[in-house]
Amino acid sequence: MSTPPTEVRTWAAQMRKGLIELCVMAALRDGEAYGYQILQRLSRAEALTISESAVYPILARLAAEDMVKVRVAPSPAGPPRRYYKLTRAGDARLGEMAQYWRQTRKAIDLFFDGETK
């Protein structure tokens, strides 16, 4: 498989960047997790693999917006861990974002399936 042209890679990176917040929040849907666990959950889908330097600013912003609650607890090894959990507001936002994503995906699929002619 050949490498896509720069324009396609740039477009894909921008689209992916816009979806990362949704995916980080979805990774917390099933309960509390610390940063590395979130990264592991996202890495199950190769296209969603992100770095620590990308996930922590998102988590900090979500915490500042009261979308996630942060709890600090001792770690079995190393420094204390920050555990993140969706708040009620975060759960509501995730629901809204997921609904918007599904509607958008469905609309785009109509174009690719030729049903908009």
Stockholm file with secondary structure:
# STOCKHOLM 1.0

chainA/1-117         MSTPPTEVRTWAAQMRKGLIELCVMAALRDGEAYGYQILQRLSRAEALTISESAVYPILARLAAEDMVKVRVAPSPAGPPRRYYKLTRAGDARLGEMAQYWRQTRKAIDLFFDGETK
#=GR chainA/1-117 SS CCCCCHHHHHHHHHHHHHHHHHHHHHHTTTSCEEHHHHHHHHHTSGGGCCCHHHHHHHHHHHHHTTSEEEEEECCSSSSCEEEEEECHHHHHHHHHHHHHHHHHHHHHHHHHTTTTC
#=GC SS_cons         CCCCCHHHHHHHHHHHHHHHHHHHHHHTTTSCEEHHHHHHHHHTSGGGCCCHHHHHHHHHHHHHTTSEEEEEECCSSSSCEEEEEECHHHHHHHHHHHHHHHHHHHHHHHHHTTTTC
//
